[in-house]
Amino acid sequence: MKTKLLTLLFSVLTVFAVAQAPAKIWFEETDLRTGAIKHFAHGRFLDCIINCQRLHAVGQADGLVAGLMVMAYDSLANKEASGNSKQVADKFEVDQSIFARLASANLTPDIYKRNIIQSGAKFYNASQFDSSEAYFGEYIKMSPNDTFVLFFLANSQFNQGKYNQAIATYKHLLEVDFNRADVHNLLGVCHLLQNNYLSARDYFSQAIILDKHMGLAFYNLGRVHYGLNDKVSALQSLNDAYVLIPKDSNCIALLSQIYLEQQDFKNAEKFLARQYALNRNNLKVGWNLVDMAWKNKDYEHAAAYLQNIVRVAPKSIDAYNKLSEAYININSYEQAFNNYENAIQKAGENRDFLYGAGMCANRIGLYGKAVEYLTKSASLDANYAPAHKEMGDAYAGLGKKKQAKKCYKTATAMGWQKEEPKQKEVANVGPMQAKN
């Protein structure tokens, strides 16, 4: 049963993966607590008190024992002894109704506690954290130092945003077992979420001292350093975290962000590429990589990133235009032409797509296609001079000099000016420029 409960609870949240088994759950029918409960339920109050005193003698007293003694002395009308026991019970914050229900149901402690923890686990796994908090809280009133239940009680509070309560519960747990690195880390997260960076830093640092392989604590410490504007320390902690958790997208994203802020584009691109490999649907990262490649004039890599952006966002006008621009920069006009045709099909006709398709068609000798696309582009924006200029090139390529001259004249009237061709680019220009 104990194993079943552990398995049930451990399957819930990754962030809470390192839990600890209950300090004690009593299963034997002959233990002193079971005897005390049975004696009380059957009205044998003196026997109940004797068992409770024996538990005190062997150092196994807790809220359950103290509460039973109060009720037993009350039943024997021993007010003085009842008062003394109540002072002890109050330290455990014992809810007397627990024992009343326990006594009336004639349940043994192990069954009663098991029922409570099963209910708490059920609600916890269903993410009904208010209910799990109630059950785990009731359990703790009987066994206040049970680190297993304390951990999940604090987690329940944490998941409801009750950070002050969670902090108090986590601290109580550390009083019982200080060497819990996972708890130090969670305490740090609570303080971080309250913008208490200094306290958060102390807890994350302690978690790392206790467990040098806890990548999550290194990452969280990096977040704190970044929040305190100590980017050097942040990078050190985050790179340590990356070694331990190389697939953590949050860690990778923060590393790339800091390197971008420091204009360390080589490392920024490294981590952006790593982040993109983990999630190619992340358009923001994809565009960042395009920008990085563009700055380095690495148009082939930029084109590869843009191809994926077009796949993820098939109606992105900017992506289609930028992808064709990348192809043009590597003199791949045929790929640019195909991309524009795909853009027209997927995102619809617009002036720039039609003009781009016509311009690229000119460069690869498809002059008939060029006239078709450029005519449509000019119909959408009659005053767009480049479209008329390219149409002149298309007609010139078809040998229709009269139409070409007319288009050049219209383009010039609209403000288009002839450009002096660069010597290395003469082979790639349209007919009109080549003639000049």
HELIX and SHEET records of a PDB file:
HELIX    1   1 LYS A    2  PHE A   10  1                                   9    
HELIX    2   2 THR A   14  PHE A   16  5                                   3    
HELIX    3   3 LEU A   32  ALA A   41  1                                  10    
HELIX    4   4 PHE A   45  ALA A   57  1                                  13    
HELIX    5   5 GLY A   63  SER A   75  1                                  13    
HELIX    6   6 LYS A   79  LYS A   91  1                                  13    
HELIX    7   7 GLN A   96  ALA A  105  1                                  10    
HELIX    8   8 PRO A  109  ASN A  125  1                                  17    
HELIX    9   9 PHE A  129  MET A  142  1                                  14    
HELIX   10  10 THR A  147  ASN A  159  1                                  13    
HELIX   11  11 TYR A  163  VAL A  176  1                                  14    
HELIX   12  12 ALA A  181  LEU A  193  1                                  13    
HELIX   13  13 TYR A  197  LEU A  210  1                                  14    
HELIX   14  14 GLY A  215  GLY A  227  1                                  13    
HELIX   15  15 LYS A  231  LEU A  244  1                                  14    
HELIX   16  16 SER A  249  GLU A  261  1                                  13    
HELIX   17  17 PHE A  265  LEU A  278  1                                  14    
HELIX   18  18 LEU A  283  LYS A  295  1                                  13    
HELIX   19  19 TYR A  299  VAL A  312  1                                  14    
HELIX   20  20 ILE A  317  ASN A  329  1                                  13    
HELIX   21  21 TYR A  333  ALA A  347  1                                  15    
HELIX   22  22 ARG A  351  ARG A  363  1                                  13    
HELIX   23  23 TYR A  367  LEU A  380  1                                  14    
HELIX   24  24 ALA A  385  GLY A  397  1                                  13    
HELIX   25  25 LYS A  401  ALA A  413  1                                  13    
HELIX   26  26 GLN A  423  ASN A  428  5                                   6    
HELIX   27  27 PRO A  431  LYS A  435  1                                   5    
END                                                                             
